[in-house]
């Protein structure tokens, strides 16, 4: 039975995917480097989960909200009776934790691990399915700049961001007006779901020391932007928007191409993610050569 290593960490897993080498990640997992909230060992392999509190969402709803991410040093994508029993045992540990810690939980279930999905169905009686996300990347490839309309595409300093924060915030809030994320899908959280993304957007515009920002502009004023996070191995596209009146100018594709080439010059991967149903954005990525390398189902558990 062929086994794969998994952590719900797109930059770390992306690095391994590019190199096709998972040994160091496996050693880190077995050595406790991912600080599992709880775990079990079977035949030398670690099966665990890590729980963190989502402070932004907790504050909005006035209840404790948590995110559950899974960690596996070696897991098969193919069904195996023994593995299913092990993962049922793991999810019973998770259920016991949830039962003793009241709150609202988002379980991020890797879609390719069938026995984890089977164990979820056997363990939790009232899960709330809230869609999913796909992670994509590109590495080691230069792409055309795609800037057919001669826009200025460049990194903006934070003096520029501060000057045009109003315009950037307006275009982003407009872009998210019809956004339907996982918190919109859940009947528990739907009424205030827009506030989650609005707070995230506003915080991003203030995050002067944690992120960089590429802007597309005509003359001086911005018509679009993409924020990134960067490590020594990868550049991640995080938040993006284009002004509705300028969407036919190709600004989004030009900015993603710019970031792919920026990452490539530094021998880094470009990584980004979106919802399963965001087909337009995925079409742009695929036209530039990005490929999916894992995806997540969002399963909510209400245990308030």
C-alpha positions in Angstrom: 0.0 0.0 0.0 1.6 3.2 -1.2 1.5 6.0 1.5 1.8 9.7 1.2 2.7 12.4 3.7 0.1 15.1 4.5 0.0 18.4 6.4 -2.6 21.1 5.8 0.2 23.6 5.1 0.1 24.7 1.4 3.6 26.2 1.4 5.3 23.2 3.1 3.4 20.7 1.1 3.9 22.6 -2.1 7.7 22.5 -1.6 7.6 18.8 -1.2 5.3 18.4 -4.2 7.8 20.3 -6.4 10.8 18.3 -5.2 8.8 15.0 -5.1 10.6 14.5 -1.8 8.7 14.1 1.5 11.3 12.6 3.8 12.2 15.7 5.8 8.5 16.5 6.2 7.8 13.0 7.4 10.6 13.2 10.0 9.3 16.6 11.2 5.8 15.1 11.7 7.0 12.0 13.6 9.3 14.2 15.6 6.4 16.4 16.8 7.2 19.4 14.7 3.6 20.1 14.0 2.5 20.0 17.6 -0.6 17.8 17.2 -3.4 18.5 19.7 -3.9 14.7 19.8 -2.5 11.8 17.7 -2.0 8.1 17.6 0.8 5.9 16.2 0.2 2.8 14.1 3.0 0.8 12.6 5.4 3.7 13.1 3.1 6.2 11.4 1.6 9.3 13.1 -2.1 10.2 12.6 -3.0 13.4 14.2 -4.9 16.7 14.3 -4.1 20.2 15.4 -6.8 22.6 16.7 -6.5 26.4 16.7 -8.9 29.1 17.7 -10.2 31.4 14.9 -10.2 34.6 16.9 -11.7 36.8 14.1 -14.7 34.5 13.7 -15.1 34.0 17.4 -15.2 37.8 18.0 -17.9 38.3 15.3 -20.2 35.6 16.6 -19.5 35.9 20.3 -18.7 32.1 20.5 -15.6 30.0 20.5 -14.8 29.0 16.9 -12.0 26.6 16.0 -10.2 25.2 13.0 -9.1 21.5 12.8 -6.2 20.5 10.5 -5.0 17.0 10.0 -1.4 15.7 10.1 -0.3 12.3 8.7 3.2 11.0 8.4 2.0 8.2 6.1 -1.5 7.7 4.8 -2.9 5.8 1.8 -5.3 7.5 -0.6 -6.8 4.1 -1.3 -9.3 2.5 1.1 -7.8 0.0 3.5 -9.8 -1.6 6.3 -7.1 -1.3 8.9 -6.5 2.4 8.0 -10.2 3.1 8.2 -10.3 1.7 11.7 -7.3 3.8 12.7 -8.9 6.9 11.4 -12.1 6.1 13.1 -10.1 5.9 16.3 -8.5 9.2 15.6 -11.9 10.9 14.9 -13.3 9.5 18.1 -10.4 11.3 19.8 -11.5 14.4 18.0 -15.1 13.9 18.9 -14.2 13.5 22.6 -12.2 16.7 22.4 -15.1 18.6 20.8 -17.6 17.1 23.3 -15.5 18.5 26.2 -14.7 21.9 24.6 -17.9 23.6 23.5 -17.8 25.6 20.4 -18.2 25.8 16.6 -15.6 23.7 14.6 -14.4 23.8 11.1 -12.8 20.5 10.1 -10.6 20.8 7.0 -10.8 17.3 5.5 -8.3 16.5 2.7 -10.5 15.4 -0.2 -8.0 12.7 -1.4 -8.0 10.6 1.8 -11.0 8.5 1.4 -10.7 6.7 4.7 -10.8 10.0 6.6 -14.0 10.8 4.8 -15.5 7.4 5.7 -14.4 7.8 9.3 -16.0 11.2 9.4 -19.3 9.8 8.2 -19.2 7.1 10.9 -18.2 9.4 13.7 -20.2 12.6 13.4 -24.0 12.4 13.0 -24.8 16.0 12.1 -21.9 17.5 10.0 -22.5 20.6 8.0 -21.0 20.4 4.5 -19.7 23.9 3.6 -17.9 23.5 0.2 -14.2 23.2 -0.3 -11.0 24.9 -1.6 -8.3 23.9 -4.1 -4.6 24.7 -3.8 -2.6 25.3 -7.0 1.0 26.1 -7.8 3.6 26.6 -10.5 7.4 26.3 -10.2 10.3 26.9 -12.5 8.4 28.4 -15.4 8.5 31.8 -16.9 5.2 33.0 -18.4 4.3 35.9 -20.8 3.5 39.1 -19.0 -0.1 39.0 -20.3 -0.2 42.8 -20.1 -2.0 43.6 -23.4 -3.3 46.9 -22.2 0.0 48.4 -21.1 -1.0 48.6 -17.4 1.6 49.4 -14.8 2.1 46.3 -12.7 4.4 46.7 -9.7 4.9 46.2 -6.0 3.4 49.1 -4.1 5.1 50.5 -1.0 2.9 51.1 2.0 2.9 54.8 1.5 1.0 54.2 -1.7 -1.3 51.7 -0.1 -2.1 54.2 2.7 -2.8 56.9 0.1 -5.2 54.8 -1.9 -6.5 52.6 0.9 -10.0 54.0 0.3 -10.1 53.0 -3.4 -8.5 49.6 -2.6 -11.0 48.9 0.1 -14.0 49.9 -2.0 -13.0 47.7 -4.9 -12.4 44.8 -2.6 -15.7 45.1 -0.7 -17.5 45.3 -4.1 -15.7 42.1 -5.3 -16.9 40.3 -2.1 -20.5 41.5 -2.2 -21.7 38.3 -3.9 -19.0 36.1 -2.5 -20.4 32.8 -1.0 -17.8 31.2 1.2 -18.1 28.4 3.8 -19.6 30.7 6.5 -22.3 31.8 4.0 -23.2 28.1 3.4 -23.7 27.2 7.0 -27.1 28.1 8.4 -25.4 28.7 11.8 -23.1 31.5 10.5 -24.7 32.8 7.4 -26.2 36.0 8.9 -22.9 37.5 9.8 -20.7 35.8 7.2 -20.1 39.0 5.3 -18.5 40.6 8.3 -15.8 37.8 8.4 -14.5 38.7 5.0 -15.0 42.5 5.5 -12.9 42.3 8.7 -10.3 40.2 6.9 -10.2 42.8 4.1 -9.9 45.7 6.4 -7.2 44.0 8.5 -5.2 43.2 5.3 -5.2 46.9 4.4 -3.7 47.6 7.7 -1.1 44.8 7.7 1.8 46.9 6.7 4.5 44.6 8.0 3.1 41.2 7.2 2.3 41.2 3.5 3.4 42.7 0.2 1.1 44.1 -2.4 1.2 44.1 -6.2 -1.0 46.7 -7.9 -2.2 47.2 -11.4 -2.7 50.9 -12.2 -3.6 53.3 -15.0 -1.5 56.4 -14.5 -1.4 56.8 -10.7 -4.6 55.3 -9.4 -4.9 51.5 -8.8 -7.5 49.4 -10.6 -6.5 46.1 -8.9 -4.2 44.4 -6.5 -2.9 41.1 -5.1 -1.5 40.7 -1.7 1.2 38.0 -1.0 2.9 36.2 1.8 6.5 35.0 1.1 8.8 32.4 2.6 12.2 31.3 1.6 10.6 28.7 -0.7 7.3 30.1 -2.0 5.2 33.2 -2.8 1.6 32.8 -1.9 -1.2 34.9 -3.5 -3.6 35.7 -0.7 -6.2 38.5 -1.3 -7.0 40.1 -4.7 -9.6 42.3 -6.3 -10.1 44.3 -9.5 -12.3 47.4 -9.8 -15.6 46.3 -11.5 -15.4 48.9 -14.2 -11.9 47.8 -15.3 -12.3 44.1 -15.4 -12.0 43.8 -19.1 -8.5 45.2 -19.1 -6.9 41.9 -18.0 -5.4 43.3 -14.8 -5.9 40.1 -12.7 -4.1 37.8 -15.2 -1.3 40.4 -15.7 -0.8 40.6 -11.9 -0.7 36.8 -11.4 1.8 36.5 -14.3 3.9 39.2 -12.7 3.9 37.3 -9.4 4.7 33.9 -11.1 7.7 35.5 -12.8 8.7 37.3 -9.5 8.7 33.9 -7.8 10.5 32.2 -10.6 13.4 34.8 -10.5 13.9 33.9 -6.9 13.6 30.1 -7.6 10.4 29.9 -5.6 7.0 28.4 -6.2 3.9 30.6 -6.7 1.0 29.1 -4.6 -2.6 30.2 -4.3 -6.0 28.8 -3.4 -9.7 29.4 -4.1 -13.1 27.8 -3.7 -14.0 24.8 -5.9 -16.7 26.8 -7.7 -14.5 29.8 -8.6 -14.1 28.6 -12.2 -13.2 32.0 -13.7 -10.2 32.4 -11.4 -9.1 28.8 -11.8 -9.3 29.2 -15.6 -6.9 32.2 -15.4 -4.5 30.2 -13.3 -4.7 27.1 -15.5 -4.0 29.2 -18.6 -0.8 30.4 -16.9 0.3 26.8 -16.0 -0.7 26.5 -12.4 -1.7 23.0 -11.4 -3.8 21.7 -8.4 -1.9 19.7 -5.8 -4.5 19.2 -3.0 -7.9 20.2 -1.9 -10.0 20.5 1.2 -13.6 19.9 2.2 -14.9 22.3 4.9 -17.0 20.4 7.4 -18.5 22.3 10.2 -19.6 20.8 13.6 -21.9 22.9 15.8 -21.2 21.9 19.5 -22.0 25.2 21.3 
